[in-house]
């Protein structure tokens, strides 16, 4: 398990604030034992809207975007790359019990890290293709 100080910007996460400031709740790492994976556990919390925020179709080009943690206020800000890493775009059709990987990004996650720098560049958009065989229905997205 990785510890990260970044959060998803698009598609909009469950219970995300509309002003763009995520606060520490969205930027702090997941719990080491995984008990708040996925979605910081919000997908199973009463009172949290589960209304889809994005519609993707099988065969469609799609993307997700992440942003870094700004230690002052917790909104958009710098993203420490820590030598980079890998990430995946995944869907779950059973409320987070199982996942189908749509695309793996081997290295470059976060992306655009200048040589000799530990800071990722501003473009943190990750494109992928929704496979043709992806079923129709409401799903959770994870990155």
C-alpha positions as CSV (number, residue, x, y, z in Angstrom):
1,X,0.0,0.0,0.0
2,X,1.2,3.5,-0.8
3,X,0.8,6.6,1.3
4,X,-0.1,9.6,-0.9
5,X,-0.9,13.3,-0.4
6,X,-3.0,13.7,-3.5
7,X,-6.6,13.4,-4.4
8,X,-8.8,12.9,-7.4
9,X,-10.2,16.1,-8.9
10,X,-12.1,14.5,-11.8
11,X,-14.4,12.6,-11.7
12,X,-15.7,14.4,-8.7
13,X,-15.3,12.2,-5.6
14,X,-18.1,11.2,-3.3
15,X,-19.1,14.0,-0.9
16,X,-16.5,16.3,-2.4
17,X,-16.8,20.0,-1.6
18,X,-17.9,22.2,-4.5
19,X,-15.4,25.0,-3.8
20,X,-12.3,22.9,-4.8
21,X,-10.8,22.9,-1.3
22,X,-10.6,19.3,-0.2
23,X,-9.2,19.8,3.2
24,X,-7.0,17.2,4.9
25,X,-9.8,14.5,4.7
26,X,-9.3,14.2,1.0
27,X,-5.5,14.6,1.0
28,X,-4.5,12.4,3.9
29,X,-3.4,8.9,3.0
30,X,-5.7,5.9,3.3
31,X,-5.5,3.9,6.5
32,X,-2.5,1.5,6.6
33,X,-4.9,-1.5,7.2
34,X,-7.1,-0.5,4.2
35,X,-10.3,-0.2,6.1
36,X,-11.2,3.1,4.4
37,X,-10.6,1.8,0.8
38,X,-12.1,2.7,-1.5
39,X,-13.5,6.2,-1.3
40,X,-12.4,6.8,2.3
41,X,-15.3,4.5,3.2
42,X,-17.8,7.1,2.0
43,X,-19.4,4.6,-0.5
44,X,-20.9,2.8,2.5
45,X,-21.7,5.7,4.8
46,X,-25.3,6.6,5.3
47,X,-26.3,10.1,4.1
48,X,-23.6,10.4,1.4
49,X,-25.1,10.9,-2.0
50,X,-24.2,8.0,-4.4
51,X,-25.5,9.9,-7.4
52,X,-23.1,9.4,-10.3
53,X,-21.0,12.4,-11.1
54,X,-19.7,11.3,-14.5
55,X,-21.0,9.1,-17.3
56,X,-18.6,7.0,-19.4
57,X,-19.6,4.6,-22.1
58,X,-17.9,1.4,-23.3
59,X,-15.4,2.2,-26.1
60,X,-15.1,5.9,-25.0
61,X,-11.9,7.8,-24.3
62,X,-12.0,9.0,-20.7
63,X,-9.7,10.4,-18.2
64,X,-9.1,11.1,-14.5
65,X,-7.2,14.0,-13.0
66,X,-5.4,14.3,-9.6
67,X,-4.3,17.2,-7.6
68,X,-1.7,17.7,-5.0
69,X,-1.9,18.8,-1.4
70,X,-1.5,22.4,-0.5
71,X,-0.3,22.5,3.1
72,X,-2.0,25.9,3.5
73,X,-5.7,25.2,3.4
74,X,-5.7,21.8,1.7
75,X,-6.8,22.9,-1.7
76,X,-5.1,22.7,-5.1
77,X,-1.4,23.0,-4.8
78,X,2.0,21.4,-5.2
79,X,2.4,17.7,-5.7
80,X,5.5,16.0,-4.4
81,X,6.5,13.3,-6.8
82,X,8.8,11.3,-4.5
83,X,10.5,9.9,-7.6
84,X,7.2,9.0,-9.2
85,X,5.3,5.8,-9.2
86,X,2.6,3.8,-10.9
87,X,-1.2,3.9,-10.7
88,X,-4.3,2.3,-12.3
89,X,-7.8,3.3,-13.4
90,X,-10.3,0.8,-12.1
91,X,-14.1,0.2,-11.9
92,X,-16.1,-1.7,-9.4
93,X,-19.7,-2.8,-10.1
94,X,-20.2,-4.4,-6.7
95,X,-19.7,-1.5,-4.2
96,X,-15.9,-1.9,-4.0
97,X,-15.7,-5.7,-3.4
98,X,-13.9,-6.5,-6.7
99,X,-12.2,-4.3,-9.3
100,X,-11.7,-4.4,-13.0
101,X,-8.5,-2.6,-14.1
102,X,-9.1,-0.4,-17.1
103,X,-5.6,0.9,-17.6
104,X,-2.2,0.7,-15.8
105,X,0.2,3.6,-15.8
106,X,3.7,2.1,-15.2
107,X,5.8,5.0,-13.9
108,X,5.0,8.6,-14.4
109,X,2.3,8.8,-11.8
110,X,2.4,11.6,-10.9
111,X,3.7,12.9,-14.2
112,X,5.8,15.7,-15.6
113,X,8.6,15.7,-13.0
114,X,11.5,17.9,-14.1
115,X,15.0,16.3,-13.8
116,X,16.5,17.1,-10.4
117,X,13.1,18.2,-9.0
118,X,10.7,16.4,-6.7
119,X,7.7,18.4,-7.8
120,X,5.2,17.1,-10.4
121,X,4.1,19.4,-13.2
122,X,0.6,20.9,-13.4
123,X,-0.8,18.4,-15.9
124,X,-2.0,15.5,-13.9
125,X,-4.6,14.2,-16.4
126,X,-4.5,10.5,-17.1
127,X,-6.3,9.3,-20.3
128,X,-7.7,5.8,-20.8
129,X,-10.1,3.9,-23.0
130,X,-13.2,2.4,-21.4
131,X,-13.0,-1.2,-22.8
132,X,-15.8,-2.2,-25.3
133,X,-16.8,-5.1,-23.1
134,X,-17.4,-2.9,-20.0
135,X,-20.9,-3.6,-18.7
136,X,-23.5,-0.9,-18.3
137,X,-24.5,0.3,-14.8
138,X,-23.5,2.3,-11.9
139,X,-19.9,1.8,-10.8
140,X,-17.3,3.1,-8.4
141,X,-14.1,4.5,-10.0
142,X,-10.7,4.1,-8.3
143,X,-7.3,5.4,-9.3
